[in-house]
Amino acid sequence: MPNVFDYLRWRADVPLSAAPFNEVDNLILSELVYTDFTGVVPNDGTALPLAEVRARFYSLHDREKIEARTAYSYTARAPFLMDAMLEGTRFRELGLCCYEAVTDKDAAVQFAAVTFLIPDGRAYVAFRGTDGTVVGWKEDLILSYRSGTQGQLRAVDYLIRIGSLTDRPLRVGGHSKGGNFAIYAAACSNSALQNRIEQVYSNDGPGFRDEVRVLEGYRRIQPKCISIVPDTSIIGLLLESDCERRIVKSSASGLVQHDGFSWECGPTAFVPAELTRKGAYLEKTVDNWVARQDDATLRSLVDSLFTVFEATGEDSFHSMTTKKRRTAELMMSAFRTLPRQKQKELLAATGKLVQSTGASAKEMTAKGSGKQ
């Protein structure tokens, strides 16, 4: 099925002046920010053309090693977008600047962003999503019980900084947690900066707690926000966003649909779809489970869960899977060292999740049969 790489071939010689920036262009930039631009794109405001960025990147990274990583990480394909983008005129004149990346285990923050200077005279501020690190996923779960995470606050500071460095109209976006950061940063910006923002894209990114959605800045920016989710979305249906939701077709299934490279593309947009029955079921299951937990319990659960994960000594979930037996033994040992109350909380939460699964199944069955 055609994806963003096919789209780039189709639109290779169609400039933005002939076919304006669209939702697929947005995903391409939201995926490209997964590239490790450390030592490649400076953070001092200096802009580099895409061709130079690619040359610098491959002087530091081996293509074959990147290709090998794609077997276990869909984001590993991100650098290859540069090759496709440079084959045509649409993105050939793209500039990159202000790359920033921070991972801090103690502060539970995994953050990265880069700004693209688009040939149509606008700038696209892209925030990276979860990168597979343990700390990255921990920050994702923290969003369920706390607003104003370190990553979100860094996103606000970054967007304000970009607004001061350029007077271009702005687009803001990201994939996964990066989409959440994009909306949060735009919502917490001042009204003058918000007026310069033309669109905010959340590509299968989680939503927000109620205290964010009632903010004046959030209500001002919300009409400019678009949430794009695959037809069996899981991540993008977590919490609420109040944004216009566009459901797109994916060639993958289940959680793998979170991979933006699986989203099916047409010449000017994604192939539209409707939320599948399974997608609605999963959304209801998670909603039911979260509704049963108060914030203190959610925080305790996240802390306990990641105490177990961190006991493995591994930084990423992929590295855990390559040492399955050792990882399982270390996790079980860490679980046993938790206070008895913490053990009970984790086991009880698992039980409630199973109950929520059953409750959601009954509700979906009732709706399907016409019963209420």
C-alpha positions as a Markdown table, in Angstrom:
| # | Residue | x | y | z |
|---|---|---|---|---|
| 1 | Met | 0.0 | 0.0 | 0.0 |
| 2 | Pro | 1.3 | 3.5 | -0.8 |
| 3 | Asn | 2.9 | 5.4 | 2.1 |
| 4 | Val | 4.9 | 8.6 | 2.5 |
| 5 | Phe | 7.8 | 7.4 | 0.4 |
| 6 | Asp | 5.4 | 6.7 | -2.5 |
| 7 | Tyr | 3.9 | 10.1 | -1.9 |
| 8 | Leu | 7.3 | 11.8 | -2.2 |
| 9 | Arg | 7.9 | 10.0 | -5.5 |
| 10 | Trp | 4.5 | 11.1 | -6.8 |
| 11 | Arg | 4.9 | 14.7 | -5.7 |
| 12 | Ala | 8.6 | 14.9 | -6.5 |
| 13 | Asp | 8.4 | 17.7 | -9.0 |
| 14 | Val | 5.2 | 19.4 | -7.7 |
| 15 | Pro | 6.3 | 22.6 | -5.9 |
| 16 | Leu | 4.4 | 23.9 | -2.9 |
| 17 | Ser | 3.4 | 26.9 | -5.0 |
| 18 | Ala | 1.4 | 24.5 | -7.2 |
| 19 | Ala | 0.1 | 22.1 | -4.5 |
| 20 | Pro | 0.0 | 23.7 | -1.0 |
| 21 | Phe | 1.3 | 22.1 | 2.1 |
| 22 | Asn | -1.0 | 19.3 | 3.2 |
| 23 | Glu | -1.5 | 16.7 | 6.0 |
| 24 | Val | 1.0 | 14.2 | 4.4 |
| 25 | Asp | 3.7 | 16.8 | 4.2 |
| 26 | Asn | 3.1 | 17.4 | 7.9 |
| 27 | Leu | 3.7 | 13.7 | 8.7 |
| 28 | Ile | 6.9 | 13.6 | 6.7 |
| 29 | Leu | 8.3 | 16.4 | 8.8 |
| 30 | Ser | 7.0 | 14.9 | 12.0 |
| 31 | Glu | 8.7 | 11.7 | 11.1 |
| 32 | Leu | 12.0 | 13.3 | 10.0 |
| 33 | Val | 12.5 | 14.8 | 13.5 |
| 34 | Tyr | 13.1 | 11.2 | 14.7 |
| 35 | Thr | 16.5 | 11.5 | 13.0 |
| 36 | Asp | 19.4 | 12.1 | 15.3 |
| 37 | Phe | 20.7 | 15.5 | 14.2 |
| 38 | Thr | 23.2 | 15.7 | 17.0 |
| 39 | Gly | 26.4 | 17.3 | 15.6 |
| 40 | Val | 24.6 | 17.9 | 12.3 |
| 41 | Val | 22.0 | 20.7 | 12.8 |
| 42 | Pro | 23.2 | 23.5 | 15.1 |
| 43 | Asn | 21.0 | 24.9 | 17.8 |
| 44 | Asp | 22.1 | 28.6 | 17.5 |
| 45 | Gly | 19.6 | 29.6 | 14.8 |
| 46 | Thr | 21.9 | 28.8 | 11.9 |
| 47 | Ala | 19.9 | 27.2 | 9.1 |
| 48 | Leu | 21.3 | 24.5 | 6.9 |
| 49 | Pro | 19.9 | 23.3 | 3.5 |
| 50 | Leu | 18.6 | 19.8 | 3.5 |
| 51 | Ala | 21.3 | 18.6 | 1.1 |
| 52 | Glu | 24.0 | 19.7 | 3.5 |
| 53 | Val | 22.2 | 18.2 | 6.5 |
| 54 | Arg | 22.0 | 14.8 | 4.7 |
| 55 | Ala | 25.7 | 14.9 | 3.8 |
| 56 | Arg | 26.7 | 15.8 | 7.4 |
| 57 | Phe | 24.4 | 13.1 | 8.8 |
| 58 | Tyr | 25.9 | 10.3 | 6.7 |
| 59 | Ser | 29.4 | 11.4 | 7.5 |
| 60 | Leu | 28.6 | 10.4 | 11.1 |
| 61 | His | 26.2 | 7.5 | 10.6 |
| 62 | Asp | 26.4 | 4.3 | 8.6 |
| 63 | Arg | 23.5 | 3.5 | 6.2 |
| 64 | Glu | 23.7 | -0.2 | 6.7 |
| 65 | Lys | 23.5 | 0.1 | 10.5 |
| 66 | Ile | 20.5 | 2.3 | 10.2 |
| 67 | Glu | 18.9 | -0.2 | 7.8 |
| 68 | Ala | 19.5 | -3.0 | 10.3 |
| 69 | Arg | 17.7 | -1.0 | 13.1 |
| 70 | Thr | 14.5 | -0.7 | 11.0 |
| 71 | Ala | 13.8 | -4.4 | 11.9 |
| 72 | Tyr | 12.9 | -3.4 | 15.4 |
| 73 | Ser | 12.2 | 0.4 | 15.3 |
| 74 | Tyr | 9.9 | 2.0 | 12.7 |
| 75 | Thr | 11.4 | 5.4 | 13.6 |
| 76 | Ala | 14.8 | 4.2 | 12.4 |
| 77 | Arg | 13.6 | 4.8 | 8.8 |
| 78 | Ala | 13.3 | 8.5 | 9.4 |
| 79 | Pro | 16.8 | 9.5 | 7.9 |
| 80 | Phe | 15.9 | 7.8 | 4.6 |
| 81 | Leu | 13.2 | 10.4 | 4.1 |
| 82 | Met | 16.0 | 12.9 | 3.2 |
| 83 | Asp | 17.0 | 10.8 | 0.2 |
| 84 | Ala | 13.4 | 10.8 | -1.2 |
| 85 | Met | 12.9 | 14.5 | -0.4 |
| 86 | Leu | 16.0 | 15.5 | -2.3 |
| 87 | Glu | 15.0 | 13.6 | -5.4 |
| 88 | Gly | 12.3 | 16.2 | -6.3 |
| 89 | Thr | 11.7 | 19.9 | -6.1 |
| 90 | Arg | 9.0 | 20.0 | -3.4 |
| 91 | Phe | 11.3 | 19.9 | -0.4 |
| 92 | Arg | 14.8 | 20.4 | -2.1 |
| 93 | Glu | 15.1 | 23.9 | -0.7 |
| 94 | Leu | 14.0 | 23.0 | 2.8 |
| 95 | Gly | 16.2 | 24.4 | 5.6 |
| 96 | Leu | 16.7 | 23.0 | 9.1 |
| 97 | Cys | 17.7 | 24.9 | 12.2 |
| 98 | Cys | 17.6 | 24.8 | 16.0 |
| 99 | Tyr | 17.9 | 21.1 | 16.8 |
| 100 | Glu | 17.6 | 20.4 | 20.4 |
| 101 | Ala | 17.6 | 17.0 | 22.2 |
| 102 | Val | 17.5 | 16.2 | 25.9 |
| 103 | Thr | 17.1 | 12.8 | 27.6 |
| 104 | Asp | 17.2 | 12.9 | 31.4 |
| 105 | Lys | 16.3 | 9.8 | 33.3 |
| 106 | Asp | 16.1 | 11.5 | 36.7 |
| 107 | Ala | 13.8 | 14.2 | 35.5 |
| 108 | Ala | 11.8 | 11.7 | 33.4 |
| 109 | Val | 12.1 | 13.7 | 30.2 |
| 110 | Gln | 12.8 | 12.7 | 26.6 |
| 111 | Phe | 12.6 | 15.7 | 24.3 |
| 112 | Ala | 13.7 | 16.7 | 20.9 |
| 113 | Ala | 12.7 | 19.3 | 18.3 |
| 114 | Val | 13.9 | 20.8 | 15.1 |
| 115 | Thr | 12.5 | 23.7 | 13.0 |
| 116 | Phe | 12.1 | 23.3 | 9.2 |
| 117 | Leu | 12.1 | 26.4 | 7.0 |
| 118 | Ile | 9.7 | 25.5 | 4.3 |
| 119 | Pro | 10.0 | 26.9 | 0.7 |
| 120 | Asp | 6.5 | 28.4 | 0.9 |
| 121 | Gly | 7.8 | 31.0 | 3.4 |
| 122 | Arg | 6.5 | 29.3 | 6.6 |
| 123 | Ala | 8.3 | 27.4 | 9.3 |
| 124 | Tyr | 7.3 | 24.0 | 10.7 |
| 125 | Val | 8.2 | 23.4 | 14.3 |
| 126 | Ala | 8.4 | 19.6 | 14.8 |
| 127 | Phe | 8.5 | 17.8 | 18.1 |
| 128 | Arg | 9.8 | 14.3 | 18.4 |
| 129 | Gly | 7.6 | 11.6 | 19.8 |
| 130 | Thr | 8.5 | 8.6 | 22.0 |
| 131 | Asp | 11.8 | 7.1 | 20.8 |
| 132 | Gly | 11.7 | 3.7 | 22.4 |
| 133 | Thr | 13.7 | 4.6 | 25.5 |
| 134 | Val | 12.4 | 3.6 | 28.9 |
| 135 | Val | 12.4 | 7.2 | 30.1 |
| 136 | Gly | 10.4 | 8.2 | 27.0 |
| 137 | Trp | 7.6 | 5.8 | 27.7 |
| 138 | Lys | 7.6 | 6.8 | 31.4 |
| 139 | Glu | 6.9 | 10.4 | 30.4 |
| 140 | Asp | 4.1 | 9.2 | 28.2 |
| 141 | Leu | 2.4 | 7.5 | 31.2 |
| 142 | Ile | 3.0 | 10.5 | 33.4 |
| 143 | Leu | 0.7 | 12.4 | 31.1 |
| 144 | Ser | -2.2 | 10.4 | 32.5 |
| 145 | Tyr | -1.9 | 11.9 | 36.0 |
| 146 | Arg | 0.0 | 15.2 | 35.6 |
| 147 | Ser | 0.0 | 18.1 | 33.2 |
| 148 | Gly | 3.0 | 20.3 | 32.7 |
| 149 | Thr | 5.6 | 17.6 | 32.4 |
| 150 | Gln | 9.2 | 18.6 | 31.8 |
| 151 | Gly | 8.9 | 17.6 | 28.2 |
| 152 | Gln | 5.8 | 19.8 | 27.7 |
| 153 | Leu | 7.4 | 22.7 | 29.4 |
| 154 | Arg | 10.5 | 22.4 | 27.2 |
| 155 | Ala | 8.2 | 22.4 | 24.2 |
| 156 | Val | 6.6 | 25.7 | 25.3 |
| 157 | Asp | 10.1 | 27.3 | 25.7 |
| 158 | Tyr | 11.2 | 25.9 | 22.4 |
| 159 | Leu | 8.2 | 27.3 | 20.5 |
| 160 | Ile | 8.5 | 30.7 | 22.1 |
| 161 | Arg | 12.2 | 30.8 | 21.2 |
| 162 | Ile | 11.5 | 29.9 | 17.5 |
| 163 | Gly | 8.8 | 32.6 | 17.5 |
| 164 | Ser | 11.5 | 35.2 | 18.5 |
| 165 | Leu | 14.0 | 34.0 | 15.9 |
| 166 | Thr | 11.8 | 34.1 | 12.9 |
| 167 | Asp | 8.8 | 36.3 | 11.8 |
| 168 | Arg | 7.5 | 33.5 | 9.5 |
| 169 | Pro | 4.0 | 32.2 | 9.8 |
| 170 | Leu | 4.2 | 28.9 | 11.8 |
| 171 | Arg | 3.0 | 25.4 | 11.6 |
| 172 | Val | 3.5 | 23.1 | 14.6 |
| 173 | Gly | 3.3 | 19.4 | 14.8 |
| 174 | Gly | 4.6 | 16.0 | 15.9 |
| 175 | His | 4.0 | 12.3 | 16.0 |
| 176 | Ser | 2.9 | 10.4 | 19.1 |
| 177 | Lys | 4.0 | 12.3 | 22.2 |
| 178 | Gly | 5.4 | 14.9 | 19.8 |
| 179 | Gly | 1.8 | 15.7 | 18.8 |
| 180 | Asn | 0.8 | 16.3 | 22.4 |
| 181 | Phe | 3.9 | 18.6 | 22.9 |
| 182 | Ala | 2.9 | 20.5 | 19.7 |
| 183 | Ile | -0.6 | 21.3 | 21.0 |
| 184 | Tyr | 0.5 | 22.0 | 24.5 |
| 185 | Ala | 3.2 | 24.4 | 23.4 |
| 186 | Ala | 0.8 | 26.2 | 21.1 |
| 187 | Ala | -1.8 | 26.4 | 23.9 |
| 188 | Cys | 0.6 | 27.9 | 26.4 |
| 189 | Ser | 2.0 | 30.5 | 24.0 |
| 190 | Asn | 0.9 | 34.1 | 24.2 |
| 191 | Ser | -1.9 | 35.4 | 21.9 |
| 192 | Ala | 0.5 | 37.2 | 19.6 |
| 193 | Leu | 2.4 | 34.0 | 18.9 |
| 194 | Gln | -0.8 | 32.0 | 18.6 |
| 195 | Asn | -2.0 | 34.4 | 15.9 |
| 196 | Arg | 1.1 | 33.5 | 13.8 |
| 197 | Ile | 0.3 | 29.8 | 14.1 |
| 198 | Glu | -1.7 | 28.6 | 11.1 |
| 199 | Gln | -2.1 | 24.9 | 12.0 |
| 200 | Val | -1.2 | 22.5 | 14.7 |
| 201 | Tyr | -0.9 | 18.8 | 13.8 |
| 202 | Ser | -1.1 | 15.9 | 16.3 |
| 203 | Asn | -0.3 | 12.7 | 14.4 |
| 204 | Asp | -1.7 | 9.9 | 16.6 |
| 205 | Gly | -0.7 | 11.8 | 19.8 |
| 206 | Pro | -2.4 | 11.5 | 23.1 |
| 207 | Gly | -4.8 | 14.2 | 24.4 |
| 208 | Phe | -5.0 | 16.1 | 27.6 |
| 209 | Arg | -6.3 | 16.2 | 31.1 |
| 210 | Asp | -9.3 | 18.5 | 31.8 |
| 211 | Glu | -7.2 | 21.2 | 33.5 |
| 212 | Val | -5.4 | 21.8 | 30.2 |
| 213 | Arg | -8.5 | 21.7 | 28.0 |
| 214 | Val | -10.2 | 24.5 | 30.0 |
| 215 | Leu | -7.2 | 26.9 | 29.7 |
| 216 | Glu | -8.0 | 30.1 | 27.7 |
| 217 | Gly | -4.9 | 29.5 | 25.5 |
| 218 | Tyr | -6.0 | 26.0 | 24.7 |
| 219 | Arg | -9.5 | 27.2 | 23.7 |
| 220 | Arg | -8.0 | 29.8 | 21.5 |
| 221 | Ile | -5.7 | 27.4 | 19.6 |
| 222 | Gln | -8.1 | 24.4 | 19.5 |
| 223 | Pro | -9.8 | 25.5 | 16.2 |
| 224 | Lys | -6.4 | 25.3 | 14.5 |
| 225 | Cys | -5.6 | 21.8 | 15.8 |
| 226 | Ile | -6.0 | 18.6 | 13.8 |
| 227 | Ser | -5.7 | 15.2 | 15.3 |
| 228 | Ile | -4.8 | 12.5 | 12.7 |
| 229 | Val | -5.3 | 8.9 | 13.9 |
| 230 | Pro | -5.3 | 5.5 | 12.2 |
| 231 | Asp | -8.5 | 3.5 | 12.1 |
| 232 | Thr | -7.5 | 1.2 | 15.0 |
| 233 | Ser | -5.8 | 4.0 | 17.0 |
| 234 | Ile | -4.7 | 3.4 | 20.5 |
| 235 | Ile | -2.2 | 6.1 | 21.4 |
| 236 | Gly | -4.1 | 8.9 | 19.7 |
| 237 | Leu | -7.4 | 8.1 | 21.5 |
| 238 | Leu | -5.8 | 8.4 | 25.0 |
| 239 | Leu | -7.4 | 11.3 | 26.9 |
| 240 | Glu | -9.3 | 14.0 | 25.2 |
| 241 | Ser | -8.2 | 16.7 | 22.8 |
| 242 | Asp | -11.4 | 18.5 | 21.4 |
| 243 | Cys | -9.5 | 18.8 | 18.1 |
| 244 | Glu | -10.9 | 18.0 | 14.6 |
| 245 | Arg | -10.2 | 14.3 | 14.2 |
| 246 | Arg | -9.3 | 12.8 | 10.9 |
| 247 | Ile | -9.2 | 9.0 | 10.7 |
| 248 | Val | -6.9 | 7.5 | 8.1 |
| 249 | Lys | -6.3 | 4.0 | 6.7 |
| 250 | Ser | -3.3 | 2.0 | 7.8 |
| 251 | Ser | -1.8 | -1.1 | 6.2 |
| 252 | Ala | -0.8 | -2.4 | 9.7 |
| 253 | Ser | -3.0 | -3.7 | 12.5 |
| 254 | Gly | -3.4 | -3.1 | 16.2 |
| 255 | Leu | -0.7 | -1.1 | 18.0 |
| 256 | Val | 1.6 | -1.2 | 14.9 |
| 257 | Gln | -0.8 | 1.3 | 13.3 |
| 258 | His | 1.0 | 3.9 | 15.4 |
| 259 | Asp | 3.8 | 3.6 | 12.8 |
| 260 | Gly | 3.1 | 6.6 | 10.6 |
| 261 | Phe | 5.0 | 4.9 | 7.7 |
| 262 | Ser | 2.0 | 2.5 | 7.6 |
| 263 | Trp | -0.5 | 5.2 | 6.9 |
| 264 | Glu | -1.9 | 4.9 | 3.3 |
| 265 | Cys | -1.5 | 8.0 | 1.1 |
| 266 | Gly | -3.1 | 9.4 | -2.0 |
| 267 | Pro | -1.7 | 12.2 | -4.2 |
| 268 | Thr | -2.8 | 15.0 | -1.9 |
| 269 | Ala | -4.0 | 13.4 | 1.4 |
| 270 | Phe | -4.2 | 10.3 | 3.4 |
| 271 | Val | -6.7 | 7.6 | 2.5 |
| 272 | Pro | -9.7 | 8.4 | 4.7 |
| 273 | Ala | -11.3 | 5.7 | 6.9 |
| 274 | Glu | -13.6 | 5.2 | 9.8 |
| 275 | Leu | -12.7 | 4.1 | 13.3 |
| 276 | Thr | -12.9 | 0.3 | 13.4 |
| 277 | Arg | -15.0 | -1.6 | 15.9 |
| 278 | Lys | -11.7 | -2.8 | 17.5 |
| 279 | Gly | -10.5 | 0.8 | 17.8 |
| 280 | Ala | -13.7 | 1.9 | 19.5 |
| 281 | Tyr | -13.4 | -1.1 | 21.8 |
| 282 | Leu | -9.8 | -0.3 | 22.8 |
| 283 | Glu | -10.7 | 3.4 | 23.4 |
| 284 | Lys | -13.6 | 2.4 | 25.7 |
| 285 | Thr | -11.4 | -0.2 | 27.6 |
| 286 | Val | -8.7 | 2.4 | 28.4 |
| 287 | Asp | -11.2 | 5.0 | 29.3 |
| 288 | Asn | -13.0 | 2.7 | 31.7 |
| 289 | Trp | -9.7 | 1.6 | 33.3 |
| 290 | Val | -8.3 | 5.2 | 33.7 |
| 291 | Ala | -11.6 | 6.3 | 35.2 |
| 292 | Arg | -11.2 | 3.8 | 38.0 |
| 293 | Gln | -7.9 | 5.2 | 39.1 |
| 294 | Asp | -7.3 | 8.5 | 41.0 |
| 295 | Asp | -4.2 | 10.6 | 40.3 |
| 296 | Ala | -2.3 | 9.3 | 43.3 |
| 297 | Thr | -2.9 | 5.7 | 42.3 |
| 298 | Leu | -1.8 | 6.4 | 38.7 |
| 299 | Arg | 1.4 | 8.0 | 39.9 |
| 300 | Ser | 2.1 | 5.2 | 42.3 |
| 301 | Leu | 1.5 | 2.6 | 39.5 |
| 302 | Val | 3.8 | 4.4 | 37.1 |
| 303 | Asp | 6.5 | 4.7 | 39.6 |
| 304 | Ser | 6.3 | 1.0 | 40.6 |
| 305 | Leu | 6.1 | -0.2 | 37.0 |
| 306 | Phe | 9.2 | 1.7 | 36.0 |
| 307 | Thr | 11.1 | 0.7 | 39.1 |
| 308 | Val | 10.6 | -2.8 | 37.7 |
| 309 | Phe | 11.7 | -1.9 | 34.2 |
| 310 | Glu | 14.7 | 0.2 | 35.3 |
| 311 | Ala | 15.9 | -2.7 | 37.4 |
| 312 | Thr | 17.0 | -4.4 | 34.2 |
| 313 | Gly | 19.7 | -1.8 | 33.7 |
| 314 | Glu | 18.6 | -1.3 | 30.1 |
| 315 | Asp | 17.8 | 2.0 | 28.5 |
| 316 | Ser | 15.4 | 0.8 | 25.8 |
| 317 | Phe | 12.6 | -1.8 | 25.5 |
| 318 | His | 14.4 | -3.2 | 22.4 |
| 319 | Ser | 17.5 | -4.0 | 24.4 |
| 320 | Met | 15.2 | -5.8 | 27.0 |
| 321 | Thr | 13.8 | -8.0 | 24.3 |
| 322 | Thr | 17.2 | -9.1 | 23.1 |
| 323 | Lys | 17.9 | -10.5 | 26.6 |
| 324 | Lys | 14.5 | -11.9 | 27.4 |
| 325 | Arg | 15.4 | -14.4 | 30.1 |
| 326 | Arg | 17.7 | -12.1 | 32.0 |
| 327 | Thr | 15.2 | -9.2 | 31.7 |
| 328 | Ala | 12.4 | -11.4 | 33.1 |
| 329 | Glu | 14.5 | -12.6 | 36.0 |
| 330 | Leu | 15.5 | -9.1 | 36.9 |
| 331 | Met | 12.0 | -7.7 | 36.6 |
| 332 | Met | 10.6 | -10.5 | 38.8 |
| 333 | Ser | 13.3 | -9.9 | 41.4 |
| 334 | Ala | 12.5 | -6.1 | 41.4 |
| 335 | Phe | 8.8 | -6.8 | 41.7 |
| 336 | Arg | 9.5 | -8.9 | 44.8 |
| 337 | Thr | 11.5 | -6.1 | 46.4 |
| 338 | Leu | 8.6 | -3.6 | 46.1 |
| 339 | Pro | 6.7 | -2.9 | 49.3 |
| 340 | Arg | 3.8 | -5.3 | 49.7 |
| 341 | Gln | 1.3 | -2.5 | 49.1 |
| 342 | Lys | 2.9 | -1.6 | 45.8 |
| 343 | Gln | 2.7 | -5.2 | 44.7 |
| 344 | Lys | -0.9 | -5.3 | 45.5 |
| 345 | Glu | -1.6 | -2.0 | 43.6 |
| 346 | Leu | 0.0 | -3.4 | 40.5 |
| 347 | Leu | -1.8 | -6.7 | 40.7 |
| 348 | Ala | -5.1 | -4.9 | 41.4 |
| 349 | Ala | -4.6 | -2.5 | 38.5 |
| 350 | Thr | -4.0 | -5.5 | 36.2 |
| 351 | Gly | -7.3 | -7.0 | 37.4 |
| 352 | Lys | -9.2 | -3.8 | 36.8 |
| 353 | Leu | -7.8 | -3.6 | 33.3 |
| 354 | Val | -9.1 | -7.1 | 32.7 |
| 355 | Gln | -12.5 | -6.1 | 34.1 |
| 356 | Ser | -12.6 | -3.0 | 31.9 |
| 357 | Thr | -11.8 | -5.2 | 28.9 |
| 358 | Gly | -14.9 | -7.4 | 29.7 |
| 359 | Ala | -17.1 | -4.4 | 30.3 |
| 360 | Ser | -16.1 | -2.8 | 27.0 |
| 361 | Ala | -16.8 | -6.0 | 25.2 |
| 362 | Lys | -20.3 | -6.2 | 26.7 |
| 363 | Glu | -21.0 | -2.6 | 25.8 |
| 364 | Met | -19.8 | -3.0 | 22.2 |
| 365 | Thr | -21.8 | -6.2 | 21.8 |
| 366 | Ala | -25.0 | -4.5 | 23.1 |
| 367 | Lys | -24.5 | -1.6 | 20.7 |
| 368 | Gly | -23.9 | -4.0 | 17.8 |
| 369 | Ser | -27.1 | -5.8 | 18.6 |
| 370 | Gly | -29.1 | -2.6 | 19.0 |
| 371 | Lys | -29.4 | -3.0 | 22.8 |
| 372 | Gln | -28.4 | -0.2 | 25.2 |
